[in-house]
């Protein structure tokens, strides 16, 4: 990728990949340009640079995510900008790595919101009963699919502090879209208790848990296999009361954390457009493509920064409306960048630059976590309700 004097993060050149943690600490924030990154974020990114196949070497990437998670903040704890800066900067380096990091940090945030903090020893839901510790790697499996359902049933077991049964809950059924289930140690899984959904922590390496190998023929995020998992009476620990997972404000915060990853992935693609527009052969059309991409990213970054400030300031009357606005704004910007890059650069880098082609394919698939017109309709409905309120 080309060099730029813009204060936001770009892909490091080969010479920069030898940066020490001390040098990396001077890098500037991506979401809040002009501000230096905090120590933990700078050192996490410096370590990411040292992983040769970040995002492709899944075990090494997961190990890095676990180490990052021990110090990373959670959205809503006063440091949301720092969290989103880390996610965006990771995606700017490698979209697949951000796709691994975001759900791991989201799971840790969810546990904290439920009162569980492994570092301090607080564990009201007794997740340690299923082998959870600070070395655990996490996924969040909350998708639903036609013909697939996971049910939770409570049997006999020991009563615990949160008033629930630690060892008496079992999950049965099939869950779709379980990313990296064959690689992770634990997951937070939504399951039905009657007709209401509830969140459970599950150990994925138990004999009652059966991850599928596919189908997964994706050209984007090819190593982030997101396939069904069969639960055959798998032991589970409830996390939060019935309905809590979807009703908590943190559900909206997590959706915007994904948007920060989209922004970072698009920023990396825009660097290639910037490099082309900066060359001696560039014409006015090249500058048009860069201008459109730059404006789209600037507006999306402003939305992320304002959202982070609102969240940490405790001034969000409707978290769902804020999340839908931010996600729609960012996905629109990322889509614009992809289109401008296609027009500006043509097929050349898609067939001759493996890193660029991989980034484009990864981001295209990652953006499908936004459901297009359905999510736009949801935003419109929430906007009308917000005006009435």
C-alpha positions in Angstrom: 0.0 0.0 0.0 1.1 3.5 -0.6 2.5 6.0 1.9 0.4 8.9 3.2 0.8 11.8 5.5 -2.7 11.4 6.8 -2.6 10.9 10.6 -4.7 7.7 10.4 -3.3 4.3 10.3 -2.2 2.8 7.0 -0.6 -0.6 6.2 3.0 -0.5 7.4 5.7 -0.7 4.8 8.2 -3.6 5.0 10.6 -1.3 6.8 8.0 -0.3 9.4 7.2 -3.9 10.2 10.3 -4.0 12.5 8.9 -1.3 14.7 9.4 -1.8 18.4 6.6 -1.5 20.9 8.1 1.9 22.0 8.0 3.2 18.4 4.5 1.8 17.9 3.3 3.7 21.0 3.8 6.9 19.0 1.3 5.9 16.3 -1.8 8.0 16.2 -5.3 6.8 16.9 -7.3 5.9 13.8 -10.8 6.7 15.1 -9.6 9.8 16.9 -6.7 11.1 14.7 -4.2 13.4 16.3 -4.3 11.5 19.6 -1.6 8.9 20.5 -2.7 5.4 21.2 -2.7 4.1 24.7 0.2 1.8 25.7 -1.8 -1.4 25.7 -3.3 -0.7 22.2 0.1 0.3 20.7 1.8 -2.8 22.1 -1.0 -5.1 20.9 -0.7 -3.8 17.4 3.1 -4.0 17.5 2.7 -7.7 18.5 0.3 -8.2 15.6 2.9 -6.9 13.2 5.3 -9.7 14.4 2.9 -12.5 13.5 3.9 -13.6 10.0 0.5 -14.9 8.9 -1.9 -12.9 11.0 -5.5 -13.8 10.0 -4.4 -16.9 8.2 -2.6 -18.7 10.9 -5.7 -19.2 13.0 -4.1 -20.7 16.1 -1.5 -17.9 16.3 -4.2 -15.3 15.7 -6.5 -16.7 18.4 -3.6 -16.8 20.9 -2.9 -13.1 20.1 -6.6 -12.3 20.6 -6.5 -14.0 24.0 -3.5 -11.9 25.1 -5.1 -8.7 23.8 -8.3 -9.5 25.7 -6.6 -9.4 29.1 -6.2 -5.7 28.8 -8.7 -4.5 26.3 -11.6 -2.2 27.4 -15.2 -2.9 26.8 -17.6 -0.6 24.9 -19.4 1.5 27.4 -16.8 1.5 30.1 -15.5 5.0 29.3 -12.9 3.8 26.8 -15.1 2.9 23.8 -12.9 5.0 21.4 -9.9 3.0 22.4 -11.7 -0.3 21.8 -12.9 0.8 18.4 -9.5 2.2 17.5 -7.9 -1.2 18.2 -10.6 -3.1 16.1 -10.3 -0.6 13.2 -6.5 -0.7 13.2 -6.5 -4.5 13.3 -8.9 -4.6 10.3 -6.7 -2.0 8.5 -3.8 -4.5 8.8 -5.8 -7.7 8.2 -9.6 -8.0 8.0 -9.6 -11.7 9.0 -7.7 -10.9 12.2 -10.3 -8.3 13.2 -13.0 -10.9 12.4 -11.4 -13.2 15.0 -10.7 -10.5 17.6 -14.1 -8.8 17.6 -16.2 -11.7 18.9 -13.6 -12.7 21.5 -13.7 -9.2 22.9 -17.4 -9.0 22.6 -17.8 -12.2 24.7 -15.5 -10.8 27.4 -17.6 -7.6 27.4 -20.8 -9.6 27.7 -19.4 -11.6 30.6 -18.4 -8.4 32.4 -21.9 -6.9 31.8 -23.3 -10.0 33.5 -21.0 -9.5 36.5 -18.2 -12.0 35.6 -14.7 -10.7 35.5 -12.1 -13.5 35.4 -9.2 -11.2 36.2 -10.8 -10.1 39.5 -12.3 -13.4 40.3 -15.9 -12.3 40.1 -17.9 -15.2 38.8 -21.6 -15.1 39.8 -22.7 -17.4 37.0 -19.9 -20.0 37.7 -18.5 -20.1 34.2 -15.3 -21.5 35.7 -17.3 -24.7 36.3 -17.0 -25.4 32.5 -13.2 -24.8 32.5 -13.2 -21.1 31.7 -10.1 -19.1 32.7 -8.1 -16.2 31.3 -6.6 -18.4 28.6 -10.1 -19.2 27.1 -10.8 -18.2 23.6 -14.4 -17.1 22.8 -17.0 -17.0 20.1 -20.5 -15.6 20.3 -23.0 -17.8 18.5 -26.4 -16.0 18.5 -27.6 -16.4 14.9 -30.8 -18.3 14.1 -31.6 -20.2 10.9 -34.5 -21.8 9.2 -34.9 -25.4 10.4 -32.2 -25.0 13.1 -32.9 -24.5 16.8 -31.1 -25.0 20.1 -33.1 -25.7 23.2 -31.9 -25.5 26.8 -33.3 -27.7 29.4 -32.6 -27.6 33.2 -32.1 -30.8 35.1 -30.7 -31.5 38.5 -27.6 -29.7 39.7 -25.9 -27.6 42.3 -27.4 -24.3 43.3 -25.0 -21.3 42.9 -24.7 -17.7 44.0 -26.7 -16.3 41.0 -29.7 -18.5 41.9 -29.2 -20.7 38.9 -28.1 -24.3 38.4 -24.5 -24.5 37.3 -24.3 -28.1 36.2 -28.0 -28.8 35.4 -28.4 -27.0 32.1 -28.0 -28.9 28.8 -28.2 -27.7 25.2 -29.6 -29.8 22.4 -30.0 -28.9 18.7 -28.1 -27.2 15.9 -26.8 -23.7 15.8 -25.9 -22.0 12.4 -23.1 -19.6 11.6 -20.7 -20.6 14.4 -17.4 -19.0 13.4 -14.2 -20.9 14.3 -16.1 -23.4 16.6 -13.5 -26.1 15.8 -10.7 -23.8 17.0 -12.1 -22.0 20.1 -12.3 -23.3 23.6 -15.6 -21.7 24.7 -18.6 -19.8 23.3 -21.6 -17.8 24.4 -24.6 -19.4 22.7 -28.2 -18.3 22.6 -30.8 -21.1 23.2 -34.5 -21.3 23.6 -36.1 -21.8 27.0 -39.6 -22.3 25.9 -40.1 -19.5 23.4 -37.7 -17.1 25.0 -34.0 -16.9 24.2 -31.4 -17.0 26.9 -27.6 -16.9 26.8 -25.4 -19.8 27.9 -21.6 -20.4 28.2 -20.5 -23.7 26.7 -17.2 -25.5 26.5 -16.7 -26.4 22.8 -14.2 -29.2 23.3 -16.6 -31.5 25.0 -17.8 -34.8 23.3 -21.4 -33.5 23.2 -20.4 -30.6 20.9 -19.9 -31.4 17.2 -18.7 -28.5 14.9 -19.3 -29.0 11.2 -16.4 -28.6 8.8 -18.7 -26.8 6.3 -20.1 -26.1 3.9 -17.6 -23.2 3.6 -16.5 -22.4 0.0 -16.0 -18.7 0.7 -13.3 -16.8 -1.1 -13.4 -14.1 1.5 -12.4 -15.0 5.0 -11.6 -18.5 3.8 -10.0 -19.6 7.1 -12.8 -18.2 9.3 -15.1 -21.2 8.9 -18.6 -20.3 10.0 -20.5 -23.5 9.9 -23.2 -25.2 12.1 -22.6 -26.8 15.4 -24.6 -29.7 16.8 -25.2 -29.8 20.6 -26.1 -33.2 21.9 -27.0 -32.5 25.5 -24.0 -30.3 26.0 -23.4 -29.0 29.5 -24.0 -25.2 29.7 -24.0 -22.4 32.3 -26.5 -19.6 32.0 -25.2 -16.1 31.7 -27.8 -13.5 32.6 -31.5 -13.9 33.0 -33.9 -15.0 30.2 -34.1 -12.2 27.6 -31.2 -10.3 29.0 -28.8 -10.9 26.1 -30.9 -9.0 23.6 -32.4 -6.4 25.9 -29.1 -5.0 27.4 -27.5 -1.9 25.9 -24.3 -3.8 25.2 -26.1 -5.7 22.4 -26.1 -2.4 20.4 -22.5 -1.6 21.5 -21.4 -4.9 20.0 -23.0 -4.2 16.7 -21.1 -0.9 16.4 -17.8 -2.7 17.3 -18.3 -4.7 14.1 -18.8 -1.5 12.2 -15.5 -0.3 13.5 -13.9 -3.3 11.9 -15.7 -2.6 8.6 -14.3 1.0 8.7 -10.8 -0.2 9.3 -11.0 -2.8 6.4 -12.2 -0.1 4.1 -9.5 2.3 5.2 -6.9 -0.2 4.1 -8.4 -0.4 0.6 -8.6 3.4 0.4 -4.8 3.5 0.9 -4.4 1.7 -2.5 -6.7 4.4 -4.1 -4.6 7.1 -2.4 -1.4 5.6 -3.7 -2.7 5.5 -7.3 -3.9 9.1 -7.1 -0.5 10.2 -5.8 1.4 8.7 -8.7 2.9 10.9 -11.5 0.6 9.2 -14.0 -2.6 10.0 -12.0 -5.2 12.2 -13.7 -8.2 14.1 -12.4 -10.4 11.0 -12.5 -8.0 9.3 -10.0 -8.5 12.2 -7.7 -12.3 12.0 -8.1 -12.2 8.4 -6.9 -9.9 9.2 -4.0 -12.1 12.2 -3.0 -15.3 10.1 -3.0 -13.6 7.4 -0.9 -12.1 9.9 1.5 -15.3 11.8 2.1 -17.2 8.6 2.8 -14.7 7.4 5.3 -14.4 10.7 7.0 -18.2 10.8 7.5 -18.3 7.3 8.8 -15.4 7.9 11.2 -17.3 11.0 12.5 -20.3 8.8 13.2 -18.2 6.3 15.1 -16.5 9.0 17.2 -19.8 10.7 18.1 -21.3 7.3 19.0 -18.4 6.5 21.2 -18.7 9.8 23.0 -22.5 9.3 23.5 -22.0 5.8 24.8 -19.3 6.7 27.3 -21.3 9.8 28.3 -24.3 7.8 29.1 -26.5 9.9 26.9 -28.1 7.4 24.5 -31.9 7.3 24.8 -32.3 4.5 22.3 -29.2 2.3 21.8 -30.8 0.4 19.0 -31.4 3.5 16.9 -27.8 4.7 17.4 -26.4 1.3 16.4 -28.5 1.1 13.3 -27.5 4.6 12.2 -23.8 3.9 12.8 -23.9 0.5 11.1 -25.8 1.8 8.1 -23.4 4.8 7.8 -20.3 2.7 8.0 -21.5 0.0 5.6 -22.4 2.7 3.1 -19.0 4.2 3.3 -17.2 0.8 3.0 -19.4 -0.1 0.0 -18.4 3.3 -1.6 -14.7 2.7 -1.0 -15.0 -0.8 -2.6 -16.7 0.6 -5.7 -14.3 3.6 -6.0 -11.3 1.2 -5.7 -12.7 -1.1 -8.4 -13.1 1.9 -10.8 -9.8 3.6 -9.9 -7.6 0.5 -9.9 -9.2 -1.8 -12.4 -8.6 -5.6 -12.4 -4.8 -5.3 -11.9 -4.4 -5.6 -8.1 -7.3 -8.1 -7.9 -5.3 -10.5 -10.0 -1.7 -9.6 -9.2 -1.6 -8.4 -5.6 -2.5 -11.2 -3.2 -2.8 -9.1 -0.1 -5.1 -6.5 -1.8 -7.3 -9.2 -3.4 -7.6 -11.0 -0.1 -8.5 -7.7 1.7 -11.3 -6.9 -0.9 -12.8 -10.4 -0.7 -12.6 -10.5 3.1 -14.3 -7.2 3.4 -17.1 -8.0 0.9 -18.0 -11.1 3.0 -17.7 -9.3 6.3 -20.1 -6.6 5.2 -22.8 -9.2 4.7 -23.3 -9.1 8.4 -25.3 -6.1 7.6 -28.6 -7.2 6.1 -29.0 -4.5 3.5 -32.6 -3.3 3.0 -33.9 -5.2 6.0 -31.6 -3.3 8.3 -32.4 -0.1 6.5 -36.1 -0.7 7.1 -35.4 -1.4 10.8 -33.6 1.9 11.0 -36.5 3.7 9.4 -38.9 2.2 11.9 -36.7 3.1 14.8 -36.4 6.6 13.5 -40.1 7.1 13.4 -40.5 5.7 16.9 -37.7 8.0 18.1 -39.5 11.0 16.7 -42.7 10.0 18.5 -40.8 9.6 21.8 
